[in-house]
Amino acid sequence: MRQLFALLLLILHTAVAAQVTVKGLDYQIGAEQTRVLVETTAAVQHRMFMLDNPDRLVLDLKNARLAWDIPHPASNDPHVRKVRTGIRNGQDLRIVFDLKQRTRPSSRVESAADGAQRIFIELGEKAAAAPAAPAVRQQPVALQAHAPVPLQAQRRLQQGRDIIIAIDAGHGGKDPGAIGPRGTKEKDVTLAVARKLAVEIDREEGMRAVLVRDKDEFIRLRDRILIARKQGADLFVSIHADAFKDRRVRGSSVFTLSRGGASSEAARWLADRENAADLVGGVTLDDKDDMLASVLLDLSQSATLQAGNEVANKVFGKLSRFGKVHGKAVQRAGFAVLKAPDIPSLLIETAFISNPEEERKLRNSAHQAKLARTIGQGIRSYFYNSPPIGTKLALRAKREGGRHEVSQGDTLSAIAEQYNVSMDLIRSYNALPGDQLRVGQTLIIPRELM
């Protein structure tokens, strides 16, 4: 019986090990067309077909898995609204492209010298309206050849893009925010910390900071989200300094959007569907029934909320070791600046400016720099572990090996299981004398086995 069980495990392990990995997906957007590149570690059997009502393009990959989360297209993409993935038959990967309009897709396959494979899918030529019945075409679309990808586009894919962090300094201009006992204005403190955080982010190769405001000016809350979206932000971080009537209260806090806040935002956009395109990646809701519009909003918000919570937990963990934190965990609230459905967002209350001691620290440039460094460490920790596909960090992970920053509670065995590598290999690759890990330590995960 034991021999049979061991044999089954061996067969299962062999089947999983033989799976092809989707290691990259990128979009090349033209004036009227979109080209999608799907890159795999080896040749893979695949088929592509269209579905109607609503219009979708389906790509099935035989015995394949994802290396990272699939990135969503930009809101100005003329064809692709959203991308979803799922597992079929226990091991096959299905990628579904939700389309903004009917199209007649074409594709070609290109093999690399190292055995990798690239599937180029072009969406550009509009298709005729679908007949009323049948609603679904099950036959695969014929694959057609098209011109090679331009050299400049190939270089961009090979180099990857920066991860964009939008840093929002709270208040500004006619809105001073909270004011401390010595007259320190929150708007001045938040701008100083935001600028220093931008320096920290820009020090990391493959990450770039953009300041929502870089001077003493008033910006409406929802306009801050629009600025971040126009910059293509992967993360929105809002910096504040809290105040309370009891001056003894002190400590940092980290907030993400509450489910109630998300629901109220969804209700707000559902009531104004003509202006709701940005909320679901450019798709208008004015022609959708209540149920479909609600589902579209929920799908758009769920992944964003999850990512925001994960970043917030990383930042909160760093702040808890930096100094006193207010509360035992990340808190949830309905702040307006956290309501971007397509950008993971968090709000950081750096300290209580109403507390005389904390006000003094917030005025100190050295303390501001340490605070910014701590927040930056939390952000980097998240993106080390979850780099978006097509970014420089993701490509570096493929070349040099993935990175894992050790968090509280991590063990070597759990990390080895997470990345499907042996503990011995991680030990030797990182010159570890044993199994003891240090919180904040960065481990390199060998790329050969990722």
N, C-alpha and C positions, 0 to 999 in steps of 0.2 A: 504493500500500500504506500509506504514511504517512497519507494522507488518510482511508483506511478505519479505521486504528487510532485516529486522532484522533476520528473520528465515534463509534466504539464507546466511547471514554473519555467523550465528551460525553454520550452516552445513559446510560451507567452513572452518571455524576455527577448527571445530572438525576433519575434514578430514586431515588438515595440521598437527594438534597436534598428530594425530594417526600415522603419518609417522615414519618409522623406520630410525634411523640415522646410517650411516656408520661412525664409530668413529675411525677406524684404518685400515691401509693397510701397509703390510710390505713384504719384499722379503728376502728369505733365499737362498743364491746362493751356489751351490755345483760345483764340477768339471764339471759335464755334465748335471746338472738338476737345475731347479729353483722351489722353493716352494713359493707360494703367499698366504698370510693370509689376509682375508677380515673379519673384526670384526664389528658386528652390535650391537645396543643396545637391540634388541629383535629378536625373530624368524621372518624370512622374507621368503616369497615365491620367488624362484629364478629359473632360467634356464640358461644353459651354452651351447654354440654351436660354431662351427668353421665357418669361412668365408675364401674364397680363393681369390687369385690374387688381392692384396697381402694377405698373411696369417695373420689371426686375430682370437683371441679368444674373444668371446662376453659373458659377464655376465650381465643378466638382473635381477634387484631386484625390486620386486613389492612394490609400495608405499613407496619409500625410498628417502633419501636425504643425502648429504655429510655434515659432520661437519667441515672439513677443505679441503684444496686443496689436490688432490691425488699426492703423491710423485712419481717421475720417478725412474726407476731402474738405477743401476750403469751401466757405459759404458761396463764393463766386464761381464755383465749378458749374459749367453750363449743363452738365449731364448727370453727374453722380450726386445724390443727396446724402446717402448714408451707406455704411457697409456693415454687414452682420456676418457672423460665422457660426457654424455648428458642426457636430460630429454625426456622421451617418454610418450605420453598420458597425459601430464600435471603433472604427479606425480611419474611415475616410473623412476628409475635410471638405465642407461646403462653404463657399464664400458667396454671399448674396449682395449684389450692388443694387440698392434702391435708386431708381432713376427719376429724374425730373421730367423727362419726355421720352417718347418712343424713339428708338434708334435702331439702326441695322449694324450690329457690331462686326468687326473683323479682327483677326488675330494672327500671329505667327509665333513660332517657337525658335529659340536660339540656344545652342549648347555652348558652354564655355570649356576651355582646355582642362580645367580642374574637375569636370564632370557636372558642374552646376548647370541649371537650366533657367532660362528666362522666357516667360510668356508675356508677350506684348498684346494688349487688347486696346483696340481703337474704337472710340465712340464718337461719331460725328455725323454720319449721314442719317437724316431723319427717315423713319419708317412710316408707312401708311398707317392710318388709324386701324386698330384691331377690330375684327368683326365681332358682333354681339355674342356669337356662339360658334365654336367653343371658346370659353374664356381663356384657356391655357393651351399653349403650344408645347408639347412635350418633346418634340424632335430636336436634337442638337442643331445649332446654327452652324452652317458650313464655315470652316476656317478659311479666311482669305489672306493672301500675302499683302503687305503694304511696305512702303519705303522704310529703310533703316532709321533708327532713332538718331537724330542729329548728334554730332560729336559733343557739342556744348552741353546738351541734355544728359549724355552719357557721363560726362565728367561730373556734372552736378549730382547725379545718382551715386557715383563712386565716392565723392567727397562727403556727401551728407549735408544736412542743414543744422543750424544751431537750434537748441531748445530755447524758446523765448519765455522769459519771466517778466511779466508786467508788475511793476512795483508801484503801488498807489499810496502816496503820502496823504493821510487823512486831512480833511478840512482845507483851509487855504483862502486867501483873499479876505472878503468880508466876513467869512466864517472862521473865527479864531479857534474854535473847539473849546475844550476845557482849559481853565487857567489855574495855575498852581498858586500856593500861598505867596510866593515871591514874584508873582506876575508872569511866570513862564507860560507861553502860549503853546497849546498842543500842536497847532499848525506848523510852528517852527521846529519843534522836536521831531515830528513825524517826517518832515522834509530832510532834516539832517540824517536821521537813521536810514531813510529810503536811499539817499545818495550813497551812504556808506555800504548799504546792502548791495546796491548796483555794482560797486567796485568789487565786492566779494564774488558776486555772480560772474562778472566779466573775467575774473582770474581763472575760472574753470574753462579749459578748452572745450568747445562744443556747447557752451551756454552763453546766452547774451541777455542782458537786462535792458528793459525800456522803462523809463519813468513816465507814469501817467501825468504827473505835473513835476516840473523841474524849477518852478519859481513860485512866488507867493501869489497865487491866483485862485479864483473860485471856479470850480468845475462841478456841474450837477452830478449827482450820484450815478444816474443811469448813463450819462455821457462818459463816465470813467470806464464803464464796461465796453462801450462802443470804441473808445480809444484802444483798449486792450485787444479787442477783436480785430480792428483794422491792422494791428501790428502782428497778427497771427499768433497771439500768446498761447502757450501751452499751460501756463499757470498764472493766476491772478492773486497777488499778495497785498492786502491792505494793512497799512501800519497806523496804529492809533496809540493814545495814552489815556487811560481811563481816569475817571474821577468819581468820588463818592463823598457823601456828607460826613462820614466818619473818617477823619484823617489818619486813623491808625491802620486802616485797610491797605494792604500792599500786595504786590506779586503780579506776575505776568499771566495772561490768559490767551487761549487760542480758540477761535470760533470757526465753525463751518455752518452751512445753511441747514436749517431744520427742515424736516419733512413737511411741517406745517407751512413754513416759508416757501418751500418749493410748490406746495399745492396752491397757495394763494397766488403765487406768480403764474402758475399754469392757468388759474381761473382768470387772472387779469388779461393774459394774452388771448385766451379763448373768447373773451368778451370783445376783443379788438383784433379779429382775425386778419383783417387786411394789412395790418402792420406787424404781424407775427412771424414774418418769414425768417428773420434772424434767429428766432428761437429754435427752429428745427432745420438749420443749415440751408436756408433760402427757399424752403418749400412753403407755398402759400397755404393757409388754412381756411381761406374764405369759401372754398368750394367743397370742404370736407364736412361730413356729418359729425355730430357731437362725439360719438363713440370713437371714430377714427382719429379725429383731431386730438382727443384726450390720450389715446394710445401713442400717437406720434410724440406728444409732449412728454409723456412718461418715459418713453424709450430714450429721448434726448437727454433727460435729466438724470436718469438712474446711473449711467456710467460716469457722468461728470461728478455726481455726489460721492460715489465710491472713491474715485481718484482723489477728490478733495479731502476726504476723510483720511486717506492713507498718508498724504503729504502732511496734513495737520498733525497726525499722530507722531510723525518723524520730528517735526519742529517742536511739538510739545515735549517730547522726550529730551531733546537737546536743551530746551529752556529750563526744564526741571533740574538738570544738572548744573546749569549756569547760575541759578539763584532761586528765590522763592517763586512758586507759581500759585495762582489763585484758583483753587479747585483741584480735583484729583485727576481730571482727564479733559480731553477736548470737549468744549461745550457747543451746543447748537442754538442758533438764533436766526431770525428772519431779516438780517441786515440787507438793505437794498443792493449794496455792492457785491454781495455774494450770489446774486440771483442769475448770473450768466449761465444758461443751460448747457453751453458748449465749451466752457472753460472751467476747469477745476479751480476753486477759489477758497481762500481762507483769510480770516481777519485776525490780526495779532494786536492785543492790548499789551504794549511793551511793559507798562508799569502803571501805578496810580499816581498821576501827576498831582493829585490832591494830598498825597503823603509827603511831608517836608523832606524826608530822607531820600525818597525816590525821585522827587523833583530835583534835588541837588544832583543826583546821579544822571538824570536825563539831560541836564545842562552840560555835563562833562563829555568832551569829545572822545576821550579814551574809552569811557563806558559805552558811548554810542557805538564805537567801533567794535567792541567786544560783543555787544548785543547783536549787531549786524552779522558778525562772524558766526555766532551761534545759530541764528536763523538760517544763514547760508548753508551751514553744515547739514541742517535738517532737510533743506531743499535738495542739496546734492545727494544725500543719502537715498532719498526717494528715487531720483532719476538714475542713480547708479544701478538700482535694482530693477527699475522699470523704464528704460529708455525707449521713447517712441520709435517705431520703425522708420528708417530713412534718415535718422539724425546722426550726427557725428559720434555721439556716445554709443549708439547702437552699432555703428560700423566699427568703432574702435573695439567694442566687445567681441566682434567677430574676428578681428585681426589679432588682438592681444589677449583675449579672454575677458569674460564678464567680471564685474566687480560686485562685491557684496559687503556693505558696511554693517558690522556686527551691532545688533541692538540688544536691549535688555531681554534676557530669556533665550537668546540664540544659543544653540549647541552645535558642535561640529557635525554630529551625526544628522541633525535636522537640516543643516545647510547642504550636506552631501546628498541627502534624499531630495531636497528641493530642486537641485540642479542635475540630479541623476549622474553623479560622479562618486568615486570612492573617497573615503576619508583619507586613505593613504596618499592619494594623488593630491588632494588639497594640502595635506601636511607638507609633502615634498615640494610642491610648487611655491608655497609660501614660507618654506623653511621654518615650520612650526616644530618646536621641540616636543610638544604633546598635544593634548586636546583642550587646554585652557585658552580661552579667548578673552579679549579685552573689548569692552563696550566702546564703540567708535572706531575700532580697528577695521581696515579695509582689506578684504581677502580677494585675491585674483582667482577666478574660476577658470581652469584650463579650457581654452577654446576648442581643442581637439575633440572634446567629449560633450560640448554644449549642444 
